[in-house]
Amino acid sequence: MPEENHYTGGKFYMPGQDRNRGDCQADSVMISMKNNTMRQETRGVFWGWYVVTGTFVILSLSYGSKYCFGVFVKPMFSEYQWPMSTISLGASINFFMYAIGGILSGWLLDRIAPKWIMTIGSVITAIGFLLTSFVHTPLQLYLSYGVLCGLGASGIGVVVGSSSVGKWFVRKRGVAVGIASMGIGLGTMILSPLAGFIVKHYQWRHGFVFFGLVILIIGTVVSQSLMRKTKPEDHGLLPDGDGFWDDCQTGANDMSSSVPEISVLPVLKDLRFWVLVLCFGVAVMSEMMAFVHQVSYAINTHIDRVVAASSVGVIGVASIFGRFFFGWLSDRLKDAKYAASLGFLGMAAGMFILLKVVSVKLLYLYAFVFGFSYGSLAPMMPVLIADRFGRHILGAAYGWLTFFVVGFGGAFGPVLGGMIFDRFGSYELAWQLDLILLFAATVLMLALKPGIPSRGYAAGTESTGQFDG
């Protein structure tokens, strides 16, 4: 195992290297003052669990509203008679802008508190939803829902949320990220049938107004109250709630700028990163194709509109259990890639069932299997990134992963599904394509090379930045 360097007050010391006694005494005074303050603020509850709670709420709003877009596709199609591919392009633009914004939000997260990123993201997303309620042309849809909602969502999505949680945990990272990402499932479970109710009994425009107001109010309050701290080392804490840095003899005293500036370029040059891009890109493409088009697909098989919309809610319910299960499983397996591979295989099984849907029972069976398995994506992406490259660069690396996975896979999925429907008048070819690609991703993930050999606390990272082959 390579030696870990320790960062203290702007200087680096290797294990065994003597420090100036005056520096040590000065650092001890500063550390003692910070630790005493932090002990008063965190009696009984590790602040990382507040971050988990805040992320849970933010993700439930962000993704619950995002995954409801499929509920609005059919009424917009009926009102304007736009081609399905034209409407679906709005969702694709949304995901592409989300991916671009994820690079910036991930970079910022490694430097500032998440509360500011999430607050700005909540405001922009809310404005985008409110403006979407007034659209009358495809261009207006692309600018309001596609550009504004997409960019805003990058500030209240998993890049900021899951990365914030990942910075506070090491041993319990899988469970913590899994619990936080369960908010995605809860939001989908609650907001999807609610959106269906609004569309059926009022107007589809009212649904966008509702989402805008809820995200503006709740998103801003939660961001400012629970997401105001960056990482444990900045406040004299160890990850996982394992205690405090007591003095400079502990061997790692990063109290402010806990790690040196580290470039993301080595990550982008690592083959393992591109394996993750390919596998999760396929999974997200399939996920978004299903989310945007499964309601229309079910309605075309003569299933009631509200029941069809509620299938998205079933996916949300199932994903709640899936997110916790796969997060818990990843903490207990030798390598989290096995949990990710199992998730891809389950998604493939769900697509196989979707091909056979002719009744409400089969639709709900598909939704449960697919939802439980797709629940693996949110916890596995940051866990695998942190395991391979360290949590010190988790924000930036996760931001770039999201850019490629969501920007290309997520953006391409909805429009590809719309194009297939416009060309063949059916979604069957789309679901068959998803099935084949998900099975291929299952196999490829098993070939992913191992991560760093151990998880340490020094300098807020799990390694010295050297990537094994």
N, C-alpha and C positions, 0 to 999 in steps of 0.2 A: 504493500500500500504506500503511495507516495506521501512524503511529508507535507503537512499543511502549514502554510505561512499564516502568520497572525497579524492582523492590522490593528494598530493602536495609535490613535491621535495623529494620523497622517504618516506613520512610519510602519514598516514591515519588519517583523522579526521571525527568524526561523526557530524551531524548537531547540532549546539549549543555548541560544544566543543571549548574552547578558544585555540588560537594559540599564540606562542611566537611572540611578536611584532617585534623583530629583524628578525625572519624568514619571517614574512609578508612583511617587508620593502624590504628585499633582494629579495624575490620572485617578488615583484612589479616591481623592477628595471629590472629584467630579462624578465618578462612578457611584460613590456612596450617596451623594445628593440625588442623583437620578433614580437610583434604586429605591431610596426611601420614598420619593414622590410616587413612583410607579407602584410600590407595595400598597400605598394608601388608595390608589385608583383601582387596583385589581384584586382586592380582598375577596377570596373565595372563588372567583370566576376568571379564568384565563381570557384575556381580551380576544384571542383568536376565535373564541366561540361567538362573540358579538359580531365579528367579521363574517362568520358563517351565517348567522341570523340575517344580517343586512344583505348579504349576497343572495340568500334564499328568497327574500322578498323582492329584491330588484330583478332577479332572473325570472321570477314568476310573472311579473308585469311585462318585462321585455319580450320574452319568448311566448308567453301566453297570448299576447296581442299579435305577435308576428305570425304564429302558426294558425291564427284565425283567418288569414287572408283567403284561404280556400273557400271559406263560407261566403265571401263576398263575390267570388268569381262568377257564379251562376246568375245572380241578380244583375250584375253589371253587364253580363253577356246578353241577358234578356232585354235590358233597357236600351243599350246602345248598339247591339248586334255587332260588336267588335269581334274579330276572330279570337279564338282561345289563345293563340300564340301572342297576339297583341296584348291581351290582359296579363298573360303569364310573364311577359317581358317586364312588367312593372315589378313583379316579385324578384326576377333575375337581377334587375338593376339594383333593387334594394339590397340583395345579398352581396353584389359586387361592391357597392359603396360601403357596406358593412365591413367587408374584407379589407378594403383600402384604409378605412378608418381604424381598423384593428391594429395596423402597423404603428400608427401614431399613438393610439391609446396604450398599447403595450409598451412602447418606448417611454411614454410619460409615466407609466405606472412604476417603472424602475427608478423614478426620480422624485415624484411627488405623491402626496396622499391621494388615495382613490376617491375621496369625497368630491374633489373638484371635477374629476373626469366624469363621475357618475351624475353630478348635478347638471353639468353642461349637456351631457348626453340625454338626460331626462327632458330638459327644456327643448332641445332641438327635435327630439322624437315627438313630443307633444305638439309642437308647431306643425310638424309634418302630418300627423294624423288629422289635426283640425283643418288643414288646407285640403287634405284628400277628400273631405266631406263635400267640397265645392267643385270637384273636377267635372269637366264636361268633354274633355278631349284626351286622347292617349298621352300627349305631351305633358299635360297638366298632371296626369297620374304618375308619369315617370319622374317629374320634378318633385312632387310632394311626397308620394309614398316611396318612390324609388330612391331619390337622392337624399332628401331630408331625413326620412325615417331610417334609411340605411345608415347614414353617417351618425345620426343620434344613437341608434342601437349599438354602434361600436363602442360607445362610452358606457353602456349599461348591459353589456353582453358578457359572455364567458371569459373573454380575454382579460377584462378587468376584474370580473367577479371571481372566477376560479383561480386566477393568478394571485389575487390578493389573499385568498384562503391558503393557497399553496405556500406563500411566504411565511405563514405562521405555523406550519406543521411540517414534520418530516416523517416520524414513525406513524403518525395517524393521518397522513396526507390523503390516502385513498378514501377513508371513511369521511373525513372532513369535507373534501371536495364532493364526494358522493351525496352527503347530506345537503350541502349548499345547492347542488345542481338539481336536487329533488324539487326545488322551487319551479323549475321549468315544467315539470310534469304537473304540479299542482295548478300552475297558471293556465296550462293548456286544458286541464280537466274542468276548471271553473269558467274560463273565458270563452272557450269554444261553444258550448251549448248556450251560454249567455248571448254570444254573438248571433247564433242561430235564432234565438228567441226574438232579439231585436230586429233582425232582418225580416222575420215572418210577420211580426205584429206591428212594426213601425216602418222604418226605411233603413236601407243599408247605410245611408249617410249618417244616421244617428249613431250607428255602431262606431264609426271612426271618431265622432265627437266624444263619445263616452270614453274610448281608450285614451284619447288625448288628455282629457281632464284628469283621469285616474293616474296616469303616468306622471303628469306635471306635479300633482299634489303629493302623492305617496312617494314617488321616486325622489323628489327633492328632500323631503323630510328625513327619509331613511338614510340617504347618502350623507347628509350633514351630521346626523347623530351617531351612526354606527360605523361609518367607513372613514373615520378621521385619522386613524393611525396606519402607518405604512408597513412596518415589519417589527418583530419582537426585539431584535438587537438594538434598534434605535431607542428603545425604552428600557434597556437593561434586562430584558427577559430572554430566556431560552425558548426555542420552538417547542411546541407540544405542551406548554405549561409546566416544563420540567424544572423551573426555578428561576434564579436571577444570576447575572454576572455580579459576584460579590466584590471582587477587587482585581487588581492587575495581575495577581498571581494565578488567576483561573486559566490563563493561557490563551484567552481570546477576548479582547476588550473593544470590539467595534461598537462604539456608542453613537456615532453619527453616520458618517459615510462608511458603511460597514464593509464595502468591497470596492476595489479599484474599478475604474471604468474598463469594461470588458467588451470587446467587439462581438457582434453577432455573426460576423463573417465566417469564423470557424464552424459555426452551426450550419450555415448555409452550404458549406463545402463538404459536410459530412453526409455520406450516402444514407445513413440511418434516418436523417431528417427527410430525405426524399421518399424513402419507403413509407414513412408516416404520412407524407403528403398524398401519395398515391392511394394508400389504403383508406384513409379517412376521407379523401376527396370522393372516392367511389361511394362510400357510405353516406356522405352528406348529399351527394347528387341524388341518390335513391331516396333518401329521407325527404328531401324537398320536393322531388317529383311527386311523391305520394301525398305529402301534406297539401300541396296546391291542387292536385287533381283527383284525390280519392273521393271527395264529396260529390263532384260532378259525375264520376264513374259510378258511384252508388246510386245517385238519382237516375242515371241512365238505365240502371237495372230495376227501376220502378220501386226503389226504397224511398220512404218519406224524407222530405228535406231536413226536418229537424232531427230525425233519427240518423240520417247520413252525417249531419254536422256533429252529432254526439259521438260518432265513431272517433273523431279527432280527440274528443274528451276522454274516451276509453284509452287511447294511446297515451294520453297524459297521465291517467291513473296508473297504467301498467308501468310507465317509465319511472314513476316515483319509486316503485319497488326495485326496478332494474338499476337505477342510479345508485341506490344504497347497496344493493347486492354486488354489483360489479366493483364499486369502490371498496367494499369490505373484502371481496375476493382478492383484489389486487394487492392488498396489504398482507395476504396470507400465502400467496403464490411466490415462487422463486423469481418470477419475472411477470410484470403486469401485461406483457404482450399476449399471454395465454388467455387472460380475461378479455382482452380486446378482440382476439380471434374468435372466441366463443360468442361475443356480441355480434360480430359480422355474420356468423353462421346462423344465429337466430333471426337476424333481419332477412337473410335469404329464405329461411323457412316461412317467414311472414309473407314475403312476396309470392311464394308458391301458393299459399292459401288465398291471397288476394285474387289470383288468377281464376280461382274456383268459386268466387263469391256469386251467389244467386239468391241469398236470403240474408235477413238481419243477423241470424245466429252466426253464419260464416263471416259476415262483415265484422262482428264483434270479436270472433276468434282471431281473425287476422289482426285486428287492432291491438288485442292483448299481447299476442306473440311478437308482433313487430314493435310495439311500444316498449315492452319489457326489454327487448334486445337493443333497440335504439337508445335506451337509457344508458348504455355503456359508453356512448360517444363522449358526452360531456365530462365525466370523471377521467376517462382513459387518456384523452388528449393531453391535459396538463400533467398528469401523473407520468406518462411516458416521456414527455419533454423534460420534466424535472429529473427523472431517473437517469436519463441519458446525458443531460447537459448541465444540471445543477439549478437550484432555485434562484441563485443570484442573477440569472439572466432569463428567468422564467417569463417575465412580462414581454420582453422583446422577441424571444424565440417563439412564444405562443402566438404573438401578434403576427409574425411572418407565417407560421403554420396556418393560422386562420385565413390569412390573405390568399394562400394558394388553395386551401381546402374549400373555403366558403366562396371565395372570389371566382373560382373556376367551377368546382364541383357543385356548390350550392346555387350559383347563378345559372349554370348550364342546365341543371335538372328541370326546373319548372318550364323553361322555354322549350327544351327538348320534348317534354311530355306534351306540350301544346302543339308543337309541330307534328308529332306523330299522330295526334288526334285529328288535326286538320287534314293530314294526308290520307289516313286510313279510316277515319271515322270511328276509331276504337283505341282504347288504351292498352290492349293486350300485349302488343309488341313492346311497349314501354316497360311493362311489368316483367316480361321475359328478359329484357336487356338488364334490368336491375338484378334479377335473380342470378344471372350468369356472372356479372361483375362482382357482386357481393361474395359469391363463392370463391372467386379468384382472389379477392382481398383477404379472405379467411386464410388461404394457403400462404399468401405472400407475407402476412403479418407474422406467421410462425418462423419465417426466415430472418426476422429482424435481429441484428447482432446485439449482444448484451450491453447493459448500461455501465455506469461507473460502479466499482466494486463495493463501495461502502458509503454510508450516509453520515457525514460529520456535521458539527455545528460551527466550526471555526469560520470566521468571516462571513457567516450567513450563507454558506455554500456547501455542497456535498462533494466538491472536488477542487483541485487546483486549476481547473480549466483545461486539463489535458484530456483529450477524448481518446478512448481506446478504440481500436479498429473495428 
